[in-house]
Structures are given as structure tokens and as C-alpha cells.
Amino acid sequence: MTLPIRFVFEHSERDGVIALKGRVALERLAFGLGRGEWEDVEWVGNAVDVEVDVTARARSRTVPASPGP
């Protein structure tokens, strides 16, 4: 099952490295996770926190050499 979700990210940048941190709370039953006795939220909660950490560094750009005369 596919459902749209929206992460809210905080970002920081240091020494050319960008870090993104995001978090979203999902309801597992909305995604069909838990059938039969596992649907009862008394024993297994419905809320699931998902955290994402992404770190990226920009690649250095190489300027192509111009063709000669």
C-alpha cells in the first residue's frame, strides 16, 4: 500500500557538507501493518515514529576543456 507522507526536515551546513534530519509519525494500520490479533492497539501501538538522517557533500565541478582552434 502506498500513501503520501510529508517529512519536515531541518538542515544544517558545515564545511561543504549538508545534513538533513526529518521525522514523521505514521499510523501503522493506515498502511495495512497488522492483521487479526495484531490490529488491536492495546498490545501493539498504532503510532510509529520514522526518523531520517541524510548527509550529502557536493561533488566538485570539473569544467570541460574548450576545444582548440
Stockholm file with secondary structure:
# STOCKHOLM 1.0

chainA/1-69         MTLPIRFVFEHSERDGVIALKGRVALERLAFGLGRGEWEDVEWVGNAVDVEVDVTARARSRTVPASPGP
#=GR chainA/1-69 SS CCCCCCCEEEEEEETTEEEEEEEEEEEGGGGTCCCGGGGCTTTSCSEEEEEEEEEEECCCCCCCCCCCC
#=GC SS_cons        CCCCCCCEEEEEEETTEEEEEEEEEEEGGGGTCCCGGGGCTTTSCSEEEEEEEEEEECCCCCCCCCCCC
//
